[in-house]
Amino acid sequence: MSEAAAMPPGGIRLGPWFTPTRIALVVWGLMSLIAIAANWGAIGALDLGDTDDAMRMAQVRDLLAGQGWWDLTQYRVNPAGGGVLMHWSRIVDAPLAIGILMLQPLFGQTMAERIVMAAWPPLLGAALSVACALGYRNLSDRRIAYVVPLFLIMSGYILVQFRPLRVDHHGWQILLAMLVMAQALRPASWGAGLFGGLFAAALLAVSIEGLPMSALFGGLAALRWALNGRGDDRARLCGYMGALASGAILLQFATRGPAGLVGAWCDSLSAPYIAALVAAAAVVFAAASANPARMSTRFLLLILGGAAAAGALVWTEPLCAKGPFATLDPIVVDFWYRNVIEGQPLWAAKAQDMIHVLVPSFIGLVGALLAWRGASVAADRRNWATVIAALLGAAALSLLVFRSVSTAHLFALPGCAWLGLRAWTWARTIRAAVPRILASAMAALTLPLLGSMAVAALLSLAVPALRAEEARAAARLADTNRYRTNCLDGAAIADLNRLPPTTLLTPIDLGAPLVFWTSHRLVATPHHRNSHAMADTIRAFAGDPAAAEALVRRQQAAMIVYCRTANDFARYRRARKDSLAAQLHARNPPSWLEAVPIESRAGLAVWRVKGF
């Protein structure tokens, strides 16, 4: 290791106490204290920013109330259809449930939930901060391990997934992706492959969205062995594929039971994907046992493994070749899925969002390429090549699916940090004070958030459309009303809970918050496995008004609840002038509805279906 590589950040010598792990914990801890203070009001009100957080806590409550560990059905959603089998994992539920169980005797159920929901996401983020520091310490510039926690907390799309109350699975996905990367950067060995495969299996168990990244790291391990035929690369590949296939089976059984091993679901780990992993692992082990000397033969065998995996997937469940949302009703796609921005391609986002997505990935890629070119040791070049390949794969995926941006920025961190360290070191060599300060400030632009903000500001000066978009965003922020999208102020929630528990028909986005806040049952929530009830909901609100009553009664809904200012309700009432949503908005309801008085400072409206 060179002296420059061994030196702590910016040439500043630190005491022995300041290890990368401790620095990671201190930096993340300070950021978490600020985040908790900034979100103190939301924590007190349990103001959840995402419907998935609300549904996650409903799942945890049901688990604590005695629902089976292997039973992931949400019985309060679509009760007319027997409930909805959720595609989520108990891996995410478990620490939340354990935390509440531990704190409940001391603080009671409500306060225990509030503490766990506020503290757990930052704690999970602390694990990520340490994983980044330890995982990226194997790169050529060892100073990266000291500074990467700072770059992490300046990555907005990552940070938002670890904010207080953000209890859904996205933080787990980011952490597990980092753990897989950390093993890929270790020297090739059976153990590195084994742990990498286990973490990749956990990533798949948490969400099938991790399949592209799991496949990418498997492909990198395969490519290394195919290119040079070395024994240690072969061991890594076998360890990875063996642990990925066996780990997926074990975790699926542990979290879903025997039914999880035979069920065929395209939106979660299930039999089709397990069959694909087993087929790929079998071919890889056969190829490794044969250990052909010719590179072309190794490539041919590995291509055969990929074909076997694809064949097993399609043979087990052909629909899975079309993606997890292929079976959605077209009306659900039009009114709901196309408005879920995290599932859309990047070009469907606003220009400002595109800038904040692309700039950190670009800076990270430039830094990683320069680091790769400048590395003099073969192992360092291989590691930077791994970072580059993973970043390119994740960045390409983020162009197609917006929610993948956090993984792309995670893999951009080492390149950003390398570039920032080089810029900072160069700035310190400038003798004149003013140029040195300006150069140091420029070095700070390698921090993902600052860099993207700078680019956005410069482009706004040159592009009028961007300035107009900024003005609209500022106006929306100034007009922020936290009850605007669901109208669930305290008075409305209290009145709803005073009504006898029954089945409610609501606009889709209002469903999950009502599951969380009330004891009522809901026809539909924004969760795609409930596609038929979602379609009935949309057709009732936005379709032919003559058919609305029959749809409502078919779903056994005794009341209709809606928020006049919600985005999805606005889409329903604009669909046609005589729709049920339009009539309700005009306060001219059909004769089969009668008003239910309710106190609501935000505008929640409740109507009873006559005959229930």
VMD Tcl script that draws the C-alpha trace (Angstrom):
set ca {
  {0.00 0.00 0.00}
  {1.34 3.43 -0.88}
  {1.78 6.14 1.77}
  {-0.91 8.26 0.12}
  {-3.29 5.33 0.14}
  {-2.66 4.64 3.83}
  {-3.08 8.26 4.89}
  {-6.43 9.28 6.40}
  {-8.69 11.75 4.60}
  {-7.10 14.83 3.15}
  {-3.76 14.04 4.76}
  {-5.16 14.73 8.25}
  {-3.71 12.28 10.73}
  {-6.28 10.78 13.05}
  {-5.82 9.07 16.38}
  {-6.19 5.29 16.67}
  {-9.72 5.63 18.03}
  {-10.98 6.99 14.69}
  {-11.45 3.74 12.79}
  {-13.68 3.66 9.69}
  {-16.38 1.85 11.67}
  {-16.45 4.42 14.46}
  {-16.41 7.32 12.05}
  {-19.30 5.70 10.16}
  {-21.33 5.37 13.35}
  {-20.55 8.89 14.57}
  {-21.41 10.52 11.22}
  {-24.60 8.52 10.81}
  {-25.55 9.04 14.47}
  {-25.29 12.82 14.21}
  {-27.28 12.81 10.99}
  {-29.94 10.59 12.62}
  {-30.32 12.95 15.58}
  {-30.90 15.80 13.17}
  {-33.41 13.71 11.19}
  {-35.34 12.75 14.33}
  {-35.42 16.37 15.50}
  {-36.56 17.55 12.07}
  {-39.30 14.90 11.99}
  {-40.34 15.26 15.62}
  {-43.80 16.55 14.76}
  {-44.39 13.76 12.24}
  {-43.20 11.17 14.77}
  {-45.58 12.51 17.40}
  {-48.51 12.41 14.95}
  {-47.35 9.18 13.26}
  {-47.61 11.08 9.99}
  {-46.56 8.32 7.59}
  {-45.21 9.50 4.27}
  {-46.00 6.34 2.30}
  {-48.93 3.95 2.12}
  {-46.57 0.96 2.26}
  {-45.35 2.04 5.70}
  {-48.96 2.02 6.90}
  {-49.64 -1.43 5.48}
  {-46.36 -2.77 6.86}
  {-47.39 -1.76 10.36}
  {-50.81 -3.33 9.83}
  {-49.02 -6.58 8.99}
  {-46.87 -6.29 12.10}
  {-49.90 -5.60 14.29}
  {-51.66 -8.67 12.90}
  {-48.58 -10.77 13.60}
  {-48.42 -9.54 17.19}
  {-52.15 -10.17 17.56}
  {-51.65 -13.85 16.81}
  {-51.77 -14.23 13.02}
  {-49.52 -17.07 11.89}
  {-45.90 -16.39 10.95}
  {-46.41 -18.11 7.60}
  {-49.78 -16.46 6.98}
  {-49.16 -13.19 5.17}
  {-52.79 -12.64 4.18}
  {-54.20 -9.20 4.95}
  {-57.76 -10.17 5.87}
  {-59.00 -6.58 6.31}
  {-58.43 -5.82 2.62}
  {-60.89 -7.20 0.06}
  {-62.90 -9.13 2.68}
  {-65.44 -10.11 0.02}
  {-62.65 -12.01 -1.72}
  {-61.27 -13.58 1.44}
  {-58.42 -11.11 1.93}
  {-55.21 -10.44 0.03}
  {-52.05 -12.55 0.26}
  {-49.31 -9.94 0.51}
  {-46.04 -10.36 -1.39}
  {-43.93 -9.00 1.47}
  {-41.40 -10.78 3.67}
  {-41.43 -11.51 7.39}
  {-37.72 -10.61 7.38}
  {-38.81 -6.97 7.41}
  {-41.63 -7.56 9.90}
  {-39.53 -9.44 12.46}
  {-37.35 -6.65 13.97}
  {-40.33 -4.30 14.12}
  {-42.41 -6.89 15.95}
  {-39.57 -7.79 18.31}
  {-38.94 -4.14 19.16}
  {-42.61 -3.52 19.92}
  {-42.81 -6.68 22.05}
  {-39.80 -5.57 24.09}
  {-41.02 -2.01 24.63}
  {-44.74 -2.65 25.07}
  {-44.55 -3.63 28.79}
  {-42.71 -0.38 29.53}
  {-44.53 2.12 27.31}
  {-47.74 0.51 26.08}
  {-48.64 -0.54 22.53}
  {-49.07 2.92 20.98}
  {-45.87 4.44 22.35}
  {-43.90 1.26 21.63}
  {-44.96 1.46 17.99}
  {-43.99 5.12 17.81}
  {-40.53 4.48 19.30}
  {-39.81 1.52 17.03}
  {-41.03 3.29 13.91}
  {-38.88 6.31 14.71}
  {-35.72 4.45 15.79}
  {-35.54 1.34 13.61}
  {-34.96 2.98 10.18}
  {-31.97 5.05 11.46}
  {-30.58 1.94 13.19}
  {-30.81 0.04 9.91}
  {-29.08 2.99 8.26}
  {-26.27 2.78 10.82}
  {-25.67 -0.79 9.67}
  {-25.53 0.49 6.08}
  {-23.02 3.20 7.01}
  {-20.72 0.62 8.61}
  {-21.20 -1.75 5.67}
  {-20.13 1.01 3.26}
  {-17.03 1.86 5.30}
  {-15.97 -1.78 5.62}
  {-17.04 -2.86 2.15}
  {-15.28 -0.08 0.28}
  {-12.07 -0.28 2.34}
  {-10.75 -2.89 -0.10}
  {-10.47 -0.31 -2.88}
  {-7.11 1.14 -3.91}
  {-7.45 4.41 -1.99}
  {-7.96 3.30 1.62}
  {-9.04 6.81 2.61}
  {-12.40 6.08 0.96}
  {-13.36 3.99 3.99}
  {-12.99 7.10 6.20}
  {-14.96 9.53 4.04}
  {-17.64 7.38 2.40}
  {-20.05 7.83 5.38}
  {-20.06 11.57 4.62}
  {-20.90 10.87 0.98}
  {-23.60 8.45 2.11}
  {-25.46 11.02 4.23}
  {-25.29 13.42 1.28}
  {-27.14 10.95 -0.97}
  {-30.74 12.04 -0.80}
  {-32.32 9.08 -2.55}
  {-30.61 6.73 -0.09}
  {-31.15 8.86 2.99}
  {-34.91 9.12 2.45}
  {-35.27 5.35 2.82}
  {-33.82 5.46 6.36}
  {-35.72 8.42 7.74}
  {-37.80 7.96 10.90}
  {-41.12 6.20 10.26}
  {-39.88 4.70 6.95}
  {-40.43 1.08 8.00}
  {-41.02 -0.57 4.63}
  {-38.53 -2.86 2.86}
  {-36.54 -0.38 0.76}
  {-33.89 0.20 3.42}
  {-33.36 -3.54 3.66}
  {-32.85 -3.73 -0.11}
  {-30.14 -1.05 -0.01}
  {-28.33 -2.64 2.94}
  {-28.36 -6.14 1.44}
  {-27.17 -4.82 -1.95}
  {-24.22 -3.21 -0.14}
  {-23.42 -6.45 1.68}
  {-23.37 -8.32 -1.64}
  {-21.05 -5.65 -3.07}
  {-18.76 -5.90 -0.05}
  {-18.28 -9.62 -0.64}
  {-17.65 -9.03 -4.34}
  {-14.79 -6.69 -3.41}
  {-13.13 -9.27 -1.15}
  {-10.34 -11.47 -2.55}
  {-11.87 -14.37 -4.48}
  {-12.57 -17.36 -2.27}
  {-15.26 -19.87 -1.45}
  {-16.18 -17.86 1.66}
  {-16.58 -14.58 -0.24}
  {-18.88 -16.29 -2.70}
  {-20.80 -18.07 0.06}
  {-21.57 -14.91 2.04}
  {-22.31 -12.94 -1.13}
  {-24.79 -15.60 -2.23}
  {-26.49 -15.68 1.17}
  {-26.91 -11.90 1.19}
  {-28.23 -12.04 -2.39}
  {-30.74 -14.74 -1.35}
  {-31.91 -12.51 1.51}
  {-32.26 -9.64 -0.97}
  {-34.53 -11.82 -3.13}
  {-36.53 -12.95 -0.10}
  {-37.12 -9.33 0.91}
  {-38.15 -8.31 -2.60}
  {-37.91 -9.86 -6.06}
  {-36.86 -6.37 -7.20}
  {-33.38 -7.51 -6.12}
  {-33.23 -10.14 -8.88}
  {-31.34 -7.96 -11.41}
  {-28.63 -7.11 -8.84}
  {-28.35 -10.72 -7.67}
  {-28.01 -11.83 -11.27}
  {-25.48 -9.07 -12.00}
  {-23.10 -10.12 -9.24}
  {-23.51 -13.76 -10.22}
  {-22.67 -12.75 -13.79}
  {-19.55 -10.88 -12.63}
  {-18.32 -13.92 -10.71}
  {-19.00 -16.10 -13.73}
  {-17.22 -13.68 -16.08}
  {-14.07 -13.66 -13.95}
  {-13.83 -17.44 -13.97}
  {-14.66 -17.62 -17.68}
  {-11.90 -15.15 -18.53}
  {-9.02 -16.66 -16.56}
  {-10.10 -20.07 -15.25}
  {-8.44 -19.48 -11.87}
  {-9.31 -21.78 -8.99}
  {-10.16 -19.00 -6.55}
  {-12.57 -17.40 -9.03}
  {-14.17 -20.80 -9.61}
  {-14.56 -21.22 -5.84}
  {-16.19 -17.79 -5.54}
  {-18.64 -18.59 -8.35}
  {-19.61 -21.97 -6.87}
  {-19.97 -20.49 -3.40}
  {-22.15 -17.67 -4.69}
  {-24.48 -19.80 -6.82}
  {-24.74 -22.58 -4.24}
  {-25.56 -20.15 -1.42}
  {-27.94 -18.16 -3.63}
  {-29.99 -21.23 -4.58}
  {-29.93 -22.99 -1.19}
  {-30.32 -19.73 0.74}
  {-33.37 -18.80 -1.32}
  {-34.98 -22.17 -0.54}
  {-34.21 -21.97 3.18}
  {-35.35 -18.35 3.57}
  {-38.49 -18.99 1.57}
  {-39.39 -21.94 3.78}
  {-38.51 -20.02 6.95}
  {-40.66 -17.02 6.05}
  {-43.52 -18.56 4.04}
  {-43.54 -22.24 4.93}
  {-44.17 -25.20 2.58}
  {-46.70 -23.20 0.55}
  {-43.95 -20.72 -0.29}
  {-41.90 -23.42 -1.99}
  {-44.67 -24.53 -4.34}
  {-46.57 -21.29 -4.96}
  {-46.05 -19.59 -8.31}
  {-46.03 -15.82 -7.83}
  {-44.21 -13.55 -10.25}
  {-43.96 -10.60 -7.85}
  {-42.03 -12.36 -5.07}
  {-39.60 -15.19 -4.48}
  {-41.49 -18.39 -5.30}
  {-41.24 -21.69 -7.17}
  {-40.46 -20.23 -10.65}
  {-37.51 -18.19 -9.39}
  {-36.27 -20.97 -7.11}
  {-36.37 -23.37 -10.08}
  {-34.33 -20.87 -12.11}
  {-31.72 -20.49 -9.35}
  {-31.41 -24.26 -8.84}
  {-31.04 -24.84 -12.60}
  {-28.34 -22.18 -12.90}
  {-26.48 -23.49 -9.85}
  {-26.60 -27.07 -11.16}
  {-25.06 -26.09 -14.50}
  {-22.43 -23.92 -12.78}
  {-21.38 -26.78 -10.49}
  {-21.22 -29.16 -13.46}
  {-19.12 -26.66 -15.41}
  {-16.82 -26.08 -12.42}
  {-16.36 -29.82 -11.94}
  {-15.42 -30.23 -15.58}
  {-13.11 -27.18 -15.28}
  {-12.43 -26.90 -19.01}
  {-9.08 -25.38 -19.98}
  {-10.42 -23.43 -22.95}
  {-11.99 -20.04 -22.34}
  {-14.55 -20.52 -25.08}
  {-15.78 -23.73 -23.46}
  {-16.18 -22.02 -20.10}
  {-18.18 -19.23 -21.70}
  {-20.35 -21.74 -23.54}
  {-21.12 -23.65 -20.35}
  {-22.00 -20.47 -18.46}
  {-24.28 -19.32 -21.27}
  {-25.93 -22.72 -21.01}
  {-26.46 -22.05 -17.28}
  {-28.21 -18.78 -18.06}
  {-30.40 -20.49 -20.65}
  {-31.26 -23.25 -18.15}
  {-32.31 -20.65 -15.60}
  {-34.52 -18.83 -18.10}
  {-36.01 -22.10 -19.30}
  {-36.79 -23.28 -15.78}
  {-38.48 -19.96 -14.97}
  {-40.67 -19.96 -18.06}
  {-41.45 -23.67 -17.81}
  {-42.55 -23.31 -14.18}
  {-44.65 -20.18 -14.74}
  {-44.72 -18.65 -18.26}
  {-46.39 -15.45 -17.01}
  {-43.26 -14.55 -15.03}
  {-41.43 -13.87 -18.29}
  {-43.73 -10.85 -18.72}
  {-42.89 -9.26 -15.37}
  {-44.66 -9.00 -12.01}
  {-47.38 -6.60 -13.19}
  {-48.40 -8.41 -16.37}
  {-51.73 -9.57 -14.93}
  {-52.93 -6.13 -13.81}
  {-56.32 -5.09 -15.16}
  {-55.80 -2.38 -17.83}
  {-57.95 0.10 -15.89}
  {-55.69 -0.39 -12.84}
  {-52.65 0.28 -15.02}
  {-54.18 3.48 -16.41}
  {-55.54 4.96 -13.19}
  {-53.03 3.63 -10.64}
  {-49.80 2.02 -11.81}
  {-48.85 4.71 -14.31}
  {-49.16 7.26 -11.50}
  {-46.82 5.34 -9.17}
  {-43.68 7.23 -10.15}
  {-41.25 4.85 -8.41}
  {-42.29 2.06 -10.78}
  {-42.00 4.17 -13.95}
  {-38.97 4.84 -16.18}
  {-36.87 7.90 -15.47}
  {-38.17 9.80 -18.48}
  {-41.63 9.84 -16.90}
  {-40.23 11.92 -14.01}
  {-39.82 15.68 -13.78}
  {-36.67 17.26 -15.22}
  {-35.42 18.25 -11.77}
  {-35.75 14.64 -10.60}
  {-33.83 13.44 -13.66}
  {-30.94 15.74 -12.77}
  {-30.79 14.51 -9.18}
  {-30.87 10.90 -10.42}
  {-28.29 11.16 -13.18}
  {-25.64 13.50 -11.76}
  {-24.48 11.37 -8.78}
  {-24.28 8.26 -10.96}
  {-22.28 10.18 -13.56}
  {-19.85 11.62 -10.98}
  {-19.42 8.19 -9.44}
  {-18.78 6.60 -12.82}
  {-16.18 9.20 -13.79}
  {-14.38 8.77 -10.47}
  {-14.45 4.98 -10.70}
  {-13.12 4.99 -14.27}
  {-10.27 7.32 -13.31}
  {-9.47 5.19 -10.26}
  {-9.46 2.05 -12.39}
  {-7.16 3.64 -14.94}
  {-4.78 4.86 -12.24}
  {-4.63 1.61 -10.24}
  {-1.25 -0.10 -10.56}
  {-2.12 -3.35 -8.78}
  {-4.15 -5.99 -10.64}
  {-6.40 -6.67 -7.60}
  {-7.22 -2.96 -7.33}
  {-8.09 -2.79 -11.01}
  {-10.39 -5.81 -10.64}
  {-12.17 -4.21 -7.69}
  {-12.71 -0.93 -9.48}
  {-13.93 -2.90 -12.50}
  {-16.47 -4.56 -10.18}
  {-17.66 -1.16 -8.95}
  {-17.91 0.14 -12.52}
  {-19.89 -2.89 -13.74}
  {-22.26 -2.79 -10.76}
  {-22.77 0.96 -11.12}
  {-23.45 0.69 -14.85}
  {-25.97 -2.11 -14.26}
  {-27.74 -0.31 -11.43}
  {-27.74 3.03 -13.27}
  {-29.21 1.40 -16.38}
  {-31.89 -0.19 -14.21}
  {-32.65 3.20 -12.62}
  {-33.41 4.55 -16.08}
  {-36.05 1.85 -16.53}
  {-37.42 1.72 -12.98}
  {-37.17 4.88 -10.90}
  {-37.07 3.05 -7.54}
  {-33.67 1.54 -8.44}
  {-31.91 4.91 -8.16}
  {-30.92 4.36 -4.52}
  {-28.89 1.25 -5.44}
  {-27.23 3.10 -8.31}
  {-26.20 5.94 -5.98}
  {-24.97 3.40 -3.43}
  {-22.57 1.98 -6.00}
  {-21.61 5.51 -7.11}
  {-20.32 6.42 -3.63}
  {-16.75 5.09 -3.97}
  {-16.21 6.84 -7.30}
  {-17.59 10.09 -5.89}
  {-15.38 9.74 -2.81}
  {-12.26 8.96 -4.88}
  {-12.85 12.01 -7.06}
  {-13.58 14.19 -4.04}
  {-10.41 13.11 -2.26}
  {-8.31 13.85 -5.34}
  {-9.92 17.26 -5.77}
  {-9.50 18.09 -2.06}
  {-5.85 16.97 -2.04}
  {-5.13 19.10 -5.12}
  {-6.93 22.12 -3.61}
  {-4.71 21.94 -0.50}
  {-1.60 22.36 -2.66}
  {-2.71 25.82 -3.86}
  {-0.75 28.51 -2.01}
  {-3.05 31.50 -2.51}
  {-5.89 31.56 0.02}
  {-8.80 32.59 -2.21}
  {-8.11 30.10 -5.03}
  {-7.52 27.38 -2.39}
  {-10.91 28.09 -0.79}
  {-12.66 28.13 -4.15}
  {-10.98 24.88 -5.20}
  {-11.94 23.25 -1.90}
  {-15.54 24.33 -2.43}
  {-15.45 22.79 -5.90}
  {-14.23 19.54 -4.35}
  {-17.38 19.50 -2.22}
  {-19.44 19.26 -5.40}
  {-18.48 15.59 -5.62}
  {-20.90 15.04 -2.72}
  {-23.98 13.62 -4.50}
  {-26.56 16.08 -3.20}
  {-24.39 19.18 -3.60}
  {-23.25 18.17 -7.07}
  {-26.75 17.57 -8.36}
  {-28.01 20.79 -6.78}
  {-25.23 22.74 -8.48}
  {-25.99 21.21 -11.87}
  {-29.73 21.86 -11.40}
  {-29.04 25.50 -10.48}
  {-26.82 26.05 -13.52}
  {-29.27 24.42 -15.90}
  {-32.14 26.43 -14.43}
  {-30.30 29.61 -15.40}
  {-30.13 28.45 -18.99}
  {-33.43 26.57 -19.40}
  {-36.65 28.55 -18.74}
  {-38.70 25.34 -18.41}
  {-36.58 24.27 -15.45}
  {-37.07 27.64 -13.76}
  {-40.82 27.32 -14.26}
  {-40.75 23.81 -12.78}
  {-38.81 25.09 -9.76}
  {-41.38 27.84 -9.27}
  {-44.24 25.32 -9.37}
  {-42.44 23.09 -6.89}
  {-41.90 26.04 -4.55}
  {-45.58 26.97 -4.82}
  {-46.62 23.41 -3.98}
  {-44.28 23.39 -1.01}
  {-45.69 26.69 0.26}
  {-49.19 25.25 -0.07}
  {-48.31 22.02 1.72}
  {-51.13 20.56 3.79}
  {-50.33 17.25 5.37}
  {-53.98 16.25 5.23}
  {-54.38 17.13 1.55}
  {-53.96 13.61 0.18}
  {-55.96 11.68 2.78}
  {-57.88 14.17 5.00}
  {-57.13 12.01 8.05}
  {-56.89 14.62 10.76}
  {-57.34 13.52 14.35}
  {-61.02 14.46 14.55}
  {-61.90 12.47 11.43}
  {-60.01 9.40 12.65}
  {-61.77 9.55 16.01}
  {-65.20 9.80 14.36}
  {-64.44 6.92 11.98}
  {-63.39 4.74 14.90}
  {-66.65 5.52 16.69}
  {-68.57 3.94 13.80}
  {-69.14 0.15 14.02}
  {-66.40 -1.71 12.07}
  {-67.54 -2.34 8.52}
  {-66.23 -2.50 4.96}
  {-65.31 0.82 3.35}
  {-64.98 1.64 -0.33}
  {-62.38 4.37 -0.74}
  {-60.15 5.74 -3.48}
  {-57.21 3.34 -3.67}
  {-54.56 5.55 -2.06}
  {-56.70 6.17 1.02}
  {-57.08 2.47 1.78}
  {-53.79 1.67 3.56}
  {-53.87 4.70 5.91}
  {-57.40 3.69 6.96}
  {-56.21 0.13 7.64}
  {-53.53 1.63 9.89}
  {-55.67 4.22 11.68}
  {-59.03 2.49 12.03}
  {-60.55 -0.92 12.71}
  {-62.54 -0.91 9.46}
  {-62.08 -3.24 6.50}
  {-61.22 -1.86 3.05}
  {-62.16 -2.99 -0.43}
  {-58.79 -1.99 -1.91}
  {-55.42 -0.52 -1.04}
  {-52.58 0.39 -3.41}
  {-51.19 -3.15 -3.56}
  {-51.26 -4.88 -6.91}
  {-52.17 -8.42 -5.80}
  {-55.64 -7.06 -5.12}
  {-56.04 -6.15 -8.79}
  {-59.69 -7.26 -9.17}
  {-60.91 -5.25 -6.18}
  {-58.79 -2.30 -7.31}
  {-60.46 -2.50 -10.72}
  {-63.92 -2.63 -9.13}
  {-63.04 0.41 -7.00}
  {-61.90 2.45 -9.99}
  {-64.91 1.45 -12.09}
  {-67.26 2.33 -9.23}
  {-65.79 5.80 -8.81}
  {-64.78 6.64 -12.40}
  {-66.86 4.40 -14.66}
  {-70.46 4.10 -15.70}
  {-72.54 5.56 -12.82}
  {-75.35 3.11 -13.59}
  {-73.02 0.22 -12.70}
  {-71.49 1.83 -9.60}
  {-74.12 0.63 -7.13}
  {-73.83 -3.00 -8.26}
  {-70.02 -2.86 -7.95}
  {-70.21 -1.36 -4.47}
  {-72.69 -3.98 -3.28}
  {-70.69 -6.81 -4.90}
  {-67.75 -5.76 -2.75}
  {-70.06 -5.70 0.32}
  {-69.07 -2.10 1.08}
  {-71.38 -0.50 3.64}
  {-69.84 2.98 3.39}
  {-67.99 5.15 0.90}
  {-65.21 7.34 2.27}
  {-63.18 9.79 0.24}
  {-60.97 12.86 0.47}
  {-62.04 15.67 -1.84}
  {-58.46 16.93 -2.34}
  {-56.78 13.57 -3.01}
  {-55.00 13.12 -6.34}
  {-56.60 9.79 -7.22}
  {-60.10 11.05 -6.40}
  {-59.44 13.99 -8.75}
  {-58.48 11.54 -11.51}
  {-61.70 9.59 -10.95}
  {-63.97 12.61 -11.14}
  {-62.22 13.90 -14.29}
  {-62.68 10.55 -16.04}
  {-66.26 11.38 -16.97}
  {-68.62 14.20 -15.99}
  {-71.34 11.93 -14.64}
  {-69.12 9.50 -12.72}
  {-69.86 8.67 -9.09}
  {-66.75 10.62 -8.05}
  {-67.98 13.66 -9.99}
  {-71.41 13.43 -8.36}
  {-69.90 13.12 -4.89}
  {-67.55 16.02 -5.51}
  {-70.53 18.16 -6.61}
  {-72.38 17.05 -3.45}
  {-75.09 15.54 -5.63}
  {-74.92 11.86 -4.67}
  {-77.12 9.11 -6.13}
  {-80.24 8.06 -4.23}
  {-78.68 4.85 -2.87}
  {-76.32 6.84 -0.64}
  {-77.01 8.83 2.51}
  {-74.63 11.20 4.31}
  {-72.91 10.22 7.55}
  {-72.08 13.28 9.68}
  {-68.41 13.34 10.57}
  {-66.14 15.96 12.05}
  {-63.24 16.61 9.71}
  {-61.16 19.74 9.57}
  {-59.55 18.49 6.36}
  {-62.60 17.56 4.31}
  {-63.11 13.81 4.67}
  {-66.57 12.74 3.51}
  {-68.51 9.61 4.50}
  {-71.62 8.18 2.83}
  {-73.59 5.11 3.91}
  {-74.88 2.64 1.31}
  {-78.58 2.20 1.97}
  {-79.59 -1.30 2.91}
  {-76.53 -2.11 5.03}
}
mol new
graphics top color blue
foreach p $ca { graphics top sphere $p radius 0.5 }
foreach p [lrange $ca 0 end-1] q [lrange $ca 1 end] { graphics top cylinder $p $q radius 0.2 }
display resetview
